Amino acid sequence: MVFVPARMFLTKGVGVHKDHLSSFELALRNAGIEKCNLVTVSSIFPPNCKMIPRDEGLKELKPGQILFCVLARSDTNEPNRLISTSIGLAIPHNNSNYGYLSEHHAHGEKGEKSGEYAEDLAATMLATTLGVEFDPNSAWEEREQVYKSSGHVFKTLNITQSAEGNKDGLWTTVIACAVLLE
């Protein structure tokens, strides 16, 4: 049996707790996916896959379900330490082709920068697969325009969660996730 996801949604969360694992659990709860058994996969956005709203996707989840996802996670117990995670997405213009998802885990990086990096990474992977020529040393905003004007890259986006480490040294965990559904 071959499972090729037909739908996908993005979610994110943050959790704080004295125990490292409990902090992760609270981040999963905040993201709405705590009741599932997560199986992390690599970074392909399937052909003909449809993006659906988070709320619509969460309604379909069943306790104990095996759930395939691309997961980015970062955590710290260092007070005030900035952490962020991002999932970047690049969707091809021709939806019968596959796209790319990227995950980024960062310390000391603001959410906006983390999100841009993940989005850029996914777009660059897709662009190189499609043969789009670009200057890899140019700024993201310039490459984004090249990718989109090529006619091959239809859409790029990211979902990002950032937080500062708890001031009292409790574990702080942030996650960003692309959830793949039938």
trRosetta pair geometry for C-beta under 8 A, 3 or more apart (Angstrom, degrees):
i j d omega theta_ij theta_ji phi_ij phi_ji
3 68 7.6 153 121 -18 136 152
3 182 7.3 -76 -153 -96 97 85
4 46 5.2 143 -177 -150 87 143
4 47 7.7 -17 178 49 132 81
5 8 6.1 70 140 -64 136 91
5 46 5.1 164 61 7 81 144
5 49 5.7 34 105 -116 90 120
5 68 6.9 -136 -63 78 125 130
5 180 3.7 -92 -85 -176 160 102
5 181 6.0 91 -150 57 102 30
5 182 6.7 -100 -128 -87 57 26
6 46 7.5 -71 -81 91 28 139
6 48 7.1 -32 -135 115 71 93
6 49 6.2 -177 -167 -120 22 63
6 50 6.6 6 153 19 70 93
6 181 7.1 -60 57 99 72 71
6 182 5.9 19 22 160 104 39
7 49 6.5 167 -89 -166 16 78
7 50 5.1 -28 -107 67 74 86
7 51 7.6 127 -160 -112 68 11
7 52 5.0 13 -171 -11 117 122
7 57 7.2 -171 134 -99 117 100
7 180 7.8 141 84 -161 50 47
7 181 4.5 -26 74 69 97 105
7 182 7.3 8 27 82 95 29
8 45 7.1 -94 9 -139 164 86
8 46 7.9 154 -38 28 123 96
8 49 5.5 33 -7 164 111 124
8 50 7.5 166 24 81 70 40
8 51 5.9 -41 73 -106 85 57
8 52 7.1 153 68 20 32 81
8 57 7.9 2 168 -99 23 143
8 178 5.8 6 -177 178 120 94
8 179 6.5 159 -155 79 65 50
8 180 5.3 -21 -101 -103 93 57
8 181 6.7 178 -83 19 38 80
9 51 7.0 108 -97 -165 51 65
9 52 5.1 -59 -70 74 101 79
9 53 6.6 12 -124 116 122 18
9 54 5.0 147 170 -97 126 46
9 56 7.0 175 -79 68 143 85
9 57 3.5 -128 10 -17 148 155
9 58 7.7 -99 92 -32 156 69
9 178 7.7 173 88 -154 30 54
9 179 5.3 -13 61 56 78 103
9 181 7.4 23 3 -6 91 120
10 51 7.8 -7 -11 -149 95 106
10 54 6.6 -66 74 -77 54 99
10 87 6.4 -163 -133 72 109 133
10 89 7.7 -103 -72 -29 130 139
10 159 4.2 165 168 -29 132 151
10 176 7.5 -8 -169 -176 97 86
10 177 7.1 156 -154 86 53 52
10 178 5.6 -26 -98 -102 74 66
10 179 7.5 177 -89 14 22 80
11 31 4.4 107 138 -169 114 92
11 32 5.9 -107 -154 44 151 104
11 33 6.4 144 81 -27 150 116
11 54 5.2 118 -85 -133 89 117
11 57 7.7 -134 -42 83 117 132
11 58 7.5 100 -85 -67 143 106
11 159 7.3 63 38 155 7 158
11 176 7.8 173 93 -155 43 47
11 177 5.2 -17 65 64 83 100
11 179 6.4 20 11 -14 111 118
12 30 7.9 -36 121 117 52 102
12 31 5.8 -133 116 -105 10 100
12 85 7.7 172 -137 82 103 101
12 159 5.4 -160 -44 154 118 110
12 160 7.0 24 -107 99 156 15
12 161 3.9 172 179 -52 121 116
12 174 7.5 0 -176 -176 98 85
12 175 6.4 -179 -150 95 57 62
12 176 4.7 -12 -105 -107 99 66
12 177 6.8 170 -83 18 47 75
13 26 7.8 -164 152 127 119 56
13 27 4.3 136 109 -177 103 60
13 28 6.4 167 70 -71 153 10
13 29 7.0 153 -167 68 152 45
13 30 3.2 141 -152 86 107 98
13 31 3.3 -101 -22 -41 122 82
13 32 7.5 -179 -64 0 129 60
13 161 6.4 -25 45 -112 19 164
13 174 7.4 180 94 -150 45 50
13 175 5.3 3 55 54 83 98
14 26 7.8 -19 122 118 42 96
14 27 5.6 -26 -143 -113 12 87
14 30 5.7 -56 44 88 47 169
14 161 5.8 -169 -57 175 90 123
14 163 4.9 117 -136 -51 138 143
14 172 7.1 -8 -171 -172 98 87
14 173 7.0 164 -153 87 51 54
14 174 5.0 -14 -102 -102 83 75
14 175 7.8 -174 -77 21 40 67
15 22 7.5 -147 153 133 129 57
15 23 4.7 151 109 -176 102 52
15 24 6.4 -168 60 -69 140 5
15 25 6.6 160 -163 72 168 47
15 26 2.7 137 -140 86 119 94
15 27 3.6 -103 -2 -40 106 66
15 28 7.4 -11 -35 13 141 57
15 29 7.0 91 -89 39 121 95
15 30 6.0 -162 -62 -5 81 123
15 172 7.4 168 88 -151 47 45
15 173 4.9 -6 57 56 92 100
16 23 6.1 3 -129 -127 18 96
16 26 6.7 -77 30 92 38 152
16 166 5.1 116 -149 -68 123 125
16 170 5.2 70 178 110 91 126
16 171 6.9 168 -149 87 48 53
16 172 5.1 -9 -101 -101 85 73
16 173 7.8 -174 -75 21 40 68
17 20 8.0 -150 82 -54 98 8
17 22 3.9 -104 121 105 160 106
17 23 4.3 -151 38 -69 93 67
17 25 7.7 4 2 52 156 95
17 26 5.7 149 -31 -6 117 137
17 170 6.1 -166 100 178 11 114
17 171 5.7 -20 68 60 65 99
18 22 7.3 16 56 60 58 133
18 170 5.4 -70 -82 -128 49 93
18 171 6.9 84 180 10 10 91
19 22 4.0 72 72 13 106 112
19 23 6.7 -165 90 -16 53 82
19 171 6.7 -60 100 20 22 136
20 23 5.8 -55 -157 27 29 114
20 24 7.0 25 150 -14 62 103
20 75 6.9 100 -152 141 87 152
20 77 7.4 -71 -87 -51 88 121
20 171 4.8 172 -101 -104 50 162
20 173 7.9 101 -167 -57 60 120
21 24 5.7 -53 -155 35 38 112
21 25 6.4 41 147 -21 68 104
22 25 5.3 -48 -146 35 38 117
22 26 6.4 40 154 -20 66 102
22 171 7.6 121 66 62 78 129
23 26 5.9 -54 -151 35 30 110
23 27 6.7 32 149 -19 62 103
23 75 6.3 112 110 -139 134 129
23 170 7.3 158 -87 152 121 88
23 171 3.7 -116 -33 108 154 111
23 172 6.4 -132 -161 -101 134 11
23 173 4.2 130 135 -6 100 111
24 27 5.6 -53 -152 34 34 113
24 28 6.5 36 150 -19 66 102
24 73 7.1 20 -126 -155 104 135
24 75 7.0 -56 -71 -71 87 145
24 173 4.8 -126 -83 -176 54 176
24 175 7.6 80 -148 -47 72 125
25 28 5.6 -53 -152 35 33 113
25 29 6.5 35 149 -20 65 103
25 34 6.3 69 -167 -135 70 118
26 29 5.4 -47 -146 34 37 115
26 30 6.3 41 152 -21 65 103
26 173 7.3 129 64 52 88 111
27 30 5.6 -51 -148 35 32 114
27 31 6.4 27 152 -13 63 108
27 73 7.7 119 107 -131 155 96
27 161 8.0 129 -155 127 109 159
27 173 4.4 -99 -30 103 141 105
27 174 6.4 -176 -130 -118 134 19
27 175 4.7 116 149 3 125 109
28 31 5.7 -61 -149 43 31 108
28 33 5.5 -93 -167 76 84 77
28 34 3.9 117 120 -87 106 77
28 38 7.9 -125 -123 -31 127 135
28 175 6.9 28 -74 29 57 157
29 32 7.4 45 -178 -72 32 26
29 34 4.4 5 -75 -34 62 146
31 34 7.6 130 60 -39 83 77
31 175 5.9 -60 -43 83 146 117
31 177 6.0 71 -175 24 150 127
32 54 7.2 115 42 170 150 105
32 58 4.5 -37 153 -120 140 130
32 61 7.7 147 145 25 91 151
33 36 5.4 -53 -177 34 78 116
33 38 7.0 67 143 -75 121 112
33 58 7.7 -110 -70 -113 68 87
33 61 6.8 -146 -122 -118 64 164
33 67 6.6 -151 -164 110 112 164
33 69 7.5 48 -173 -60 161 159
33 177 6.6 -79 12 90 158 162
33 179 6.5 -164 -99 -87 138 135
35 61 6.5 124 71 138 109 118
35 62 7.7 -119 121 130 119 25
35 63 4.4 -74 174 -108 118 70
35 64 7.3 -45 160 -19 81 44
35 65 7.7 51 115 25 86 90
36 61 5.7 -83 -55 -162 123 119
36 62 7.8 87 -93 68 91 47
36 63 7.6 -134 -73 -133 52 29
36 64 7.3 -25 -122 66 45 8
36 65 4.8 -38 -124 69 97 87
36 66 7.4 118 -175 -132 94 7
36 67 3.9 33 156 -9 142 133
37 64 6.6 11 -16 -167 105 41
37 65 6.9 -161 27 91 80 37
37 66 5.2 -35 76 -103 107 54
37 67 6.5 148 70 17 48 80
38 67 5.5 -38 -102 74 55 97
38 69 5.6 -47 -150 32 101 120
38 71 6.6 53 172 -51 139 147
39 66 5.9 19 -13 -175 122 93
39 67 6.8 166 20 78 77 42
39 68 5.2 -35 74 -100 100 61
39 69 7.3 128 67 23 50 70
40 69 6.2 -46 -107 78 57 73
40 70 6.9 80 -157 -123 79 31
40 71 4.9 -85 -108 25 111 110
41 68 5.3 19 -15 -170 128 101
41 69 7.0 148 21 68 88 22
41 70 6.2 -67 70 -74 74 70
41 180 7.2 -22 37 11 139 144
42 70 7.3 12 154 -107 15 102
43 70 6.1 83 -101 -122 59 139
43 100 5.6 23 145 -163 104 77
43 101 4.5 -146 -155 71 72 73
43 102 5.7 36 -143 -85 139 46
43 103 7.2 -136 -92 -6 109 84
43 122 7.4 -145 180 -111 120 88
43 125 7.3 15 122 109 134 171
44 98 5.2 -15 -169 176 102 135
44 99 7.5 129 -169 74 54 46
44 100 6.8 -44 -113 -109 42 51
44 101 7.0 -42 31 18 9 93
45 49 5.9 -135 172 51 77 140
45 89 6.2 85 -70 -151 142 93
45 90 7.5 -168 11 68 138 51
45 91 6.2 -87 113 -97 156 72
45 98 6.1 152 74 -175 61 73
45 99 3.5 -19 61 70 123 97
45 100 6.1 -56 4 5 98 9
45 101 5.4 122 -54 -37 87 90
45 178 8.0 -78 -95 171 88 153
46 49 4.2 104 69 -47 88 122
46 98 6.1 -47 -138 -120 24 95
46 180 7.5 94 -7 -141 120 121
47 95 6.7 116 -167 153 66 58
47 96 5.2 25 -166 -170 122 35
47 97 6.0 -175 -105 97 100 6
47 98 5.1 -69 -51 -69 76 66
48 95 5.5 91 -90 142 48 101
48 96 6.2 23 -50 -102 93 52
49 95 8.0 -148 36 -169 52 100
49 180 7.8 -53 -141 -134 138 90
52 56 4.8 -102 160 85 113 129
52 57 5.4 136 91 -54 114 94
52 181 7.7 -37 30 41 134 135
53 56 4.5 91 64 6 87 106
53 57 7.0 -160 93 -5 45 88
54 57 5.8 -64 -152 40 30 109
54 58 6.1 29 157 -21 69 109
55 58 5.8 -53 -142 35 29 111
55 59 6.7 37 157 -27 61 103
56 59 6.1 -54 -159 24 29 115
56 60 7.5 23 150 -17 59 105
57 60 6.0 -63 -163 29 38 110
57 61 7.4 45 148 -35 67 98
57 179 5.9 129 165 83 142 129
57 181 6.3 -159 -138 -27 97 143
58 61 5.9 -43 -159 8 43 117
60 181 6.4 59 94 -138 148 146
61 65 5.9 -144 -161 38 70 144
61 67 7.0 2 -127 -88 107 134
62 65 4.5 106 63 -47 81 118
67 179 6.3 -28 177 -148 114 101
67 180 7.9 146 180 55 66 66
68 179 7.7 122 84 -161 54 54
68 180 4.5 -40 93 61 103 114
69 177 5.1 -2 178 -170 134 105
69 178 6.1 159 -161 79 75 51
69 179 4.9 -27 -102 -103 106 56
69 180 6.3 -172 -87 8 44 82
70 87 6.0 118 104 -130 110 122
70 101 4.7 154 30 124 173 142
70 103 5.8 -158 162 -54 98 114
70 177 6.9 157 79 -155 54 54
70 178 4.3 10 47 48 102 106
70 180 7.8 77 -12 -30 81 107
71 103 6.8 30 93 -117 27 149
71 175 6.4 -27 -163 -160 93 109
71 176 7.7 152 -156 80 47 49
71 177 5.0 -4 -107 -108 72 91
72 85 3.8 164 122 -176 106 108
72 86 6.0 -30 82 55 168 29
72 87 5.6 -165 -1 -61 121 75
72 103 3.8 -177 -74 -163 98 101
72 104 6.0 9 -136 52 146 39
72 105 5.4 -166 -169 -68 90 78
72 118 7.6 -56 -64 -107 163 142
72 175 6.6 149 82 -156 58 56
72 176 4.6 -2 56 55 110 93
72 177 7.3 -153 27 -70 67 51
73 85 5.9 3 -89 -96 14 155
73 105 6.4 -5 70 -109 39 121
73 173 6.6 -11 -166 -169 95 101
73 174 7.3 164 -149 86 48 51
73 175 5.0 -11 -99 -102 77 85
74 83 4.3 -172 124 -179 121 113
74 84 6.4 28 43 66 152 21
74 85 4.8 -176 2 -57 102 98
74 105 4.6 157 -70 -161 99 86
74 106 6.4 -47 -87 48 160 39
74 107 6.7 -174 -167 -65 128 72
74 173 7.3 163 86 -151 42 56
74 174 5.4 -7 60 57 89 94
75 83 6.7 72 -101 -169 13 169
75 171 6.0 9 -179 -174 118 96
75 172 6.4 172 -150 88 69 49
75 173 4.1 -18 -97 -100 108 76
75 174 7.3 176 -80 19 58 60
76 81 4.4 -109 154 79 162 132
76 83 5.3 -174 -4 -47 117 134
76 107 6.8 112 -67 -120 129 110
76 165 4.3 -76 100 -90 117 119
76 171 7.4 168 89 -147 30 57
76 172 5.7 -12 61 57 77 94
77 165 6.7 122 -163 -157 10 122
77 166 7.6 -23 -143 44 54 100
77 169 5.5 42 167 -177 86 69
77 170 6.7 -110 -136 132 85 15
77 171 4.8 -39 -83 -88 95 61
77 172 7.3 154 -91 12 42 72
78 81 3.8 57 87 -25 109 135
78 165 4.9 104 78 56 58 179
78 169 7.4 -8 -120 -122 16 72
79 165 5.4 -157 -131 106 13 110
79 166 6.7 -65 -112 96 65 49
79 167 5.1 53 -151 -148 106 34
79 168 6.9 118 -99 2 111 9
79 169 5.4 -48 -54 -67 93 65
80 164 5.2 -16 -144 179 45 115
80 165 5.7 -35 28 59 17 91
80 167 6.3 45 -52 -102 83 67
81 107 6.5 -21 168 -159 111 100
81 108 7.3 -56 -168 -64 80 69
81 164 6.9 145 66 -162 32 63
81 165 3.9 39 40 -9 82 129
82 107 7.0 123 85 -172 64 49
82 108 5.4 95 66 -109 102 26
82 109 6.7 -175 119 39 115 29
82 110 6.8 -37 176 -79 144 50
82 162 6.8 2 -172 -176 88 111
82 163 7.8 176 -145 94 51 33
82 164 5.7 -33 -91 -102 60 71
82 165 7.7 -92 -46 -8 22 81
83 106 6.9 158 -158 91 51 60
83 107 5.6 -22 -103 -107 74 62
83 162 6.6 175 93 -150 47 65
83 163 6.0 -12 61 61 90 74
83 164 7.7 143 17 -111 74 22
83 165 6.8 83 -9 -56 110 80
83 172 6.7 161 33 105 133 109
83 174 5.5 171 112 17 106 122
84 104 7.8 0 112 111 92 99
84 106 4.8 -8 62 63 88 106
84 109 5.5 -97 35 86 123 87
84 110 6.9 61 -41 153 150 16
84 111 5.0 -175 -125 -92 134 58
84 113 7.9 118 63 68 160 80
84 114 3.9 -149 117 -26 134 165
84 115 8.0 -85 165 -34 132 72
84 160 6.1 4 -175 -174 110 103
84 161 6.8 173 -149 91 64 44
84 162 3.7 -20 -98 -98 97 94
84 163 7.8 152 -83 15 58 52
84 174 6.4 -47 -128 93 29 155
85 103 7.3 -12 -171 -171 94 88
85 104 6.7 163 -155 87 49 61
85 105 5.5 -4 -108 -108 88 62
85 106 7.2 179 -79 22 41 74
85 114 7.0 -75 -78 166 1 141
85 160 7.0 173 89 -148 44 59
85 161 5.6 -1 55 56 88 88
85 162 7.8 174 20 -78 52 55
85 174 5.0 178 11 112 105 99
85 175 5.9 -29 69 -135 154 23
85 176 4.4 -167 116 6 97 99
86 103 7.2 162 87 -154 53 45
86 104 4.5 -1 55 54 96 107
86 106 7.7 16 3 2 100 113
86 111 7.7 136 -71 -158 107 65
86 114 4.5 167 -24 141 125 93
86 115 4.7 -174 -123 -93 138 49
86 117 6.9 124 58 65 147 87
86 118 3.6 -154 114 -8 117 148
86 119 7.7 -71 158 -27 132 73
86 158 5.2 1 -173 -178 112 123
86 159 6.9 163 -150 82 63 44
86 160 4.2 -15 -99 -99 93 87
86 161 7.9 180 -77 21 52 55
86 176 5.4 20 -123 38 19 166
87 101 6.0 -15 -173 -170 99 101
87 102 7.0 156 -159 77 49 47
87 103 5.7 -20 -102 -99 69 70
87 104 7.9 -170 -75 20 26 76
87 118 6.1 162 157 167 7 146
87 158 6.4 165 83 -154 48 70
87 159 5.2 4 51 51 97 91
87 160 7.9 -159 26 -71 56 52
87 176 4.6 -158 -11 131 90 112
87 177 6.6 135 -37 -89 144 3
87 178 5.0 176 177 -34 155 99
88 100 7.9 4 105 115 93 92
88 101 6.9 152 79 -161 55 47
88 102 4.2 -3 52 52 106 101
88 103 7.9 -155 18 -69 76 24
88 104 7.0 52 -17 -11 104 113
88 115 7.4 137 -84 -169 85 51
88 117 7.6 -122 -52 101 135 48
88 118 3.2 -178 -36 139 102 77
88 119 4.1 -163 -135 -75 109 32
88 120 7.0 -83 -136 30 159 41
88 121 5.5 131 47 56 152 89
88 122 3.7 -163 117 -6 104 120
88 123 7.3 -86 161 -14 126 78
88 156 7.1 -7 -176 -170 94 96
88 157 7.6 170 -154 92 55 37
88 158 4.7 -29 -102 -97 62 100
89 99 6.8 45 -176 132 76 132
89 100 7.4 171 -148 92 41 54
89 101 5.5 -10 -99 -105 72 72
89 102 8.0 -155 -63 20 34 71
89 119 7.3 -26 38 -118 49 71
89 122 5.5 -84 -106 152 6 167
89 155 7.7 -3 114 112 100 91
89 156 6.6 166 89 -151 59 51
89 157 5.3 -9 57 60 105 77
89 158 6.8 173 14 -85 76 45
89 178 7.0 131 -77 -96 114 139
90 99 5.3 -164 96 -172 61 104
90 100 4.9 11 50 53 103 91
90 119 7.5 119 -61 -167 86 60
90 122 4.1 173 -9 133 98 95
90 123 4.3 157 -93 -86 134 52
90 125 7.0 164 39 61 139 86
90 126 4.0 -139 114 -1 134 143
90 127 7.7 -80 177 -28 156 77
90 147 7.6 -74 -144 174 125 146
90 153 5.9 -44 -172 -143 105 111
90 155 7.5 172 -150 90 42 50
90 156 4.9 -8 -102 -102 73 89
91 95 7.5 -3 176 -105 104 79
91 99 4.5 -50 -111 -86 41 160
91 153 7.6 108 74 -164 45 64
91 154 5.1 -54 101 63 91 105
91 155 4.5 5 48 56 113 93
91 156 7.5 -166 18 -75 71 42
92 95 6.9 170 80 -87 85 34
92 97 4.3 -35 74 80 161 117
92 98 7.2 74 1 85 127 22
92 99 5.2 -157 -11 -80 78 86
92 126 6.3 -162 -70 -166 84 124
92 130 6.9 153 -118 -73 115 136
92 152 6.1 -45 -146 170 87 71
92 153 6.5 -67 -115 -107 48 43
92 154 6.1 62 139 -1 21 100
93 151 6.0 -43 -12 163 167 53
93 152 5.6 -132 10 -158 112 20
93 153 6.7 15 -33 44 87 6
93 154 4.2 141 -89 -62 53 96
94 97 4.8 69 87 1 98 108
94 152 7.7 -38 6 -143 93 62
95 154 7.9 -17 -66 0 78 158
97 130 7.7 64 164 -90 159 106
99 122 7.5 34 159 174 94 107
99 126 5.7 -11 -150 -100 66 131
100 122 4.4 177 104 -158 101 76
100 123 7.7 -157 64 -56 120 20
100 125 4.3 143 -129 87 170 122
100 126 4.7 -142 8 -53 115 90
100 129 7.6 156 -46 1 121 139
101 122 6.0 -17 -133 -114 17 125
101 178 5.2 -101 -140 24 147 162
102 118 5.1 -176 92 -162 103 72
102 119 7.9 -158 50 -67 118 14
102 121 4.0 170 176 101 173 115
102 122 4.1 -140 -2 -60 106 82
102 125 6.8 154 -65 0 114 135
103 118 6.8 -7 -140 -131 16 118
103 176 7.4 171 -135 79 85 102
104 114 5.6 177 108 -169 127 82
104 117 5.3 121 -126 99 164 110
104 118 4.1 -126 1 -74 123 98
104 121 6.8 149 -62 12 113 147
106 109 3.8 -44 153 40 140 128
106 113 7.9 -142 143 98 173 99
106 114 4.9 -140 23 -105 142 113
106 117 7.7 99 -58 52 139 150
109 113 5.1 -116 -177 86 97 120
109 114 5.0 120 119 -62 117 94
109 117 7.8 -17 170 -1 150 144
109 162 8.0 -120 97 -116 66 126
110 113 5.0 86 63 13 82 103
110 114 6.9 -150 96 -7 39 93
110 162 6.5 27 -168 -143 43 170
111 114 5.5 -60 -144 39 31 113
111 115 6.1 31 160 -20 68 107
111 160 4.6 133 -169 134 92 128
111 161 7.2 -82 -120 155 117 8
111 162 3.5 -123 -66 -8 99 132
112 115 5.9 -55 -148 36 28 111
112 116 6.4 28 155 -18 63 107
112 160 7.6 164 -78 80 25 165
113 116 5.7 -53 -147 37 31 112
113 117 6.3 34 154 -22 64 106
114 117 5.8 -55 -150 33 28 113
114 118 6.5 24 156 -14 64 107
114 160 5.4 132 93 -140 106 127
114 162 6.6 150 26 -74 144 113
115 118 5.9 -57 -147 38 31 107
115 119 6.1 29 156 -17 66 110
115 158 4.0 155 -164 99 85 142
115 159 7.6 -148 -121 90 106 6
115 160 3.8 -83 -71 -41 103 140
116 119 5.8 -59 -145 40 29 111
116 120 6.0 31 156 -21 65 110
116 140 5.5 123 175 92 107 173
116 158 7.3 -122 -59 9 23 154
117 120 5.7 -56 -147 37 27 113
117 121 6.3 30 154 -22 63 107
118 121 5.6 -52 -147 33 30 114
118 122 6.6 28 156 -15 64 104
118 158 5.0 115 82 -126 111 128
118 160 7.3 169 27 -82 137 97
119 122 6.0 -56 -151 37 30 107
119 123 6.2 25 154 -15 65 111
119 140 7.6 79 87 -169 100 132
119 156 5.0 99 -172 160 100 112
119 157 6.5 -98 -115 144 116 8
119 158 4.2 -94 -57 -42 100 115
120 123 5.8 -61 -145 42 28 110
120 124 6.0 29 157 -22 66 109
120 140 4.5 -82 -89 -121 127 113
120 143 6.8 72 -141 78 96 135
120 144 7.6 -80 -101 -64 77 93
121 124 5.8 -54 -144 35 26 111
121 125 6.5 27 156 -18 61 104
122 125 5.9 -55 -151 34 30 110
122 126 6.5 25 154 -13 64 107
122 156 6.6 154 86 -138 110 99
122 158 8.0 169 15 -84 133 89
123 126 5.8 -58 -148 40 32 108
123 127 6.0 32 155 -21 68 109
123 143 7.1 131 113 128 128 108
123 144 6.6 -6 161 -106 172 68
123 147 5.2 -24 180 -117 115 172
123 153 6.1 55 -146 -148 90 152
123 156 4.7 -14 -72 -100 117 141
124 127 5.6 -52 -139 38 30 112
124 128 6.3 27 162 -17 64 105
124 136 7.5 72 -140 -123 127 90
124 143 7.1 -3 -82 161 90 145
125 128 6.2 -58 -148 37 26 105
125 129 6.5 27 154 -19 61 109
126 129 5.7 -59 -151 36 32 113
126 130 6.2 16 157 -8 68 113
126 147 7.6 74 85 -154 106 124
126 152 7.6 176 145 130 100 107
126 153 5.8 111 111 -102 129 104
127 130 5.9 -66 -145 46 29 103
127 132 3.9 -76 -163 57 87 123
127 134 6.2 -2 155 4 147 132
127 143 7.7 -111 -14 177 170 103
127 146 7.8 55 -136 108 146 99
127 147 5.0 -89 -82 -112 125 101
127 150 7.2 121 -131 17 95 162
127 152 7.2 122 -116 88 60 128
127 153 6.2 -30 -77 -50 84 131
128 131 7.7 47 -173 -71 30 24
128 132 7.3 -78 -63 48 28 79
130 150 7.4 119 112 129 131 141
130 152 4.3 137 158 174 156 151
130 153 7.3 -165 32 -52 156 80
132 146 6.9 135 163 138 117 96
132 147 6.1 81 138 -117 163 61
132 150 4.5 -27 -123 -120 118 168
132 152 5.7 -142 -62 45 118 139
132 153 7.1 -30 -41 -20 162 109
134 138 6.9 -104 170 35 93 125
134 143 5.3 78 176 -131 144 88
134 146 4.6 130 -107 113 111 152
134 147 7.1 -15 -64 -59 149 74
135 138 4.2 85 85 -21 107 107
135 142 7.6 -20 59 118 107 128
135 143 7.5 -127 64 -84 66 92
136 143 7.8 45 -119 -96 35 137
138 142 4.2 -90 156 85 122 135
138 143 5.4 149 85 -50 106 86
138 146 7.8 89 75 -10 149 137
139 142 4.9 93 60 7 78 103
139 143 7.2 -154 95 -2 39 88
140 143 5.8 -61 -144 43 33 107
140 144 5.9 40 156 -29 69 106
141 144 5.6 -47 -145 29 28 117
141 145 6.9 29 155 -17 59 102
142 145 6.0 -57 -158 33 32 109
142 146 6.6 30 148 -17 66 105
143 146 5.4 -53 -149 37 39 114
143 147 6.1 41 153 -23 70 103
144 147 5.8 -52 -148 34 29 112
144 148 6.3 19 158 -10 64 110
144 156 6.6 -115 -134 43 100 145
145 148 6.0 -60 -142 43 28 104
145 149 5.9 19 162 -12 66 114
146 149 6.1 -62 -138 44 23 103
146 150 6.4 40 155 -41 61 101
147 150 5.9 -50 -160 11 27 118
147 152 7.4 -87 -171 70 65 91
147 153 4.0 -12 162 39 97 151
147 156 7.2 47 103 -33 145 132
148 153 5.6 -80 -83 86 46 99
148 154 7.8 69 -129 -144 76 12
148 156 7.8 -103 -66 2 102 105
150 153 6.2 58 53 13 112 89
153 156 6.7 8 167 -44 120 100
159 176 5.1 165 104 -158 91 112
159 177 7.9 -53 90 45 135 39
159 178 7.7 151 32 -70 126 76
160 176 6.0 -33 -113 -85 27 146
161 174 4.3 -171 113 -172 107 107
161 175 6.3 20 47 65 146 32
161 176 5.2 -177 8 -64 96 86
162 174 6.3 18 -112 -133 20 168
163 172 5.4 -140 110 169 129 127
163 174 5.2 174 12 -65 107 119
164 167 7.9 31 121 -58 113 73
164 172 7.4 -12 106 133 33 175
165 169 7.6 15 154 -113 111 35
165 172 4.8 -167 -125 25 50 133
166 169 6.4 -67 90 35 97 12
166 170 3.9 -13 70 51 161 89
166 171 7.4 23 13 54 125 15
166 172 5.1 167 -21 -52 84 110
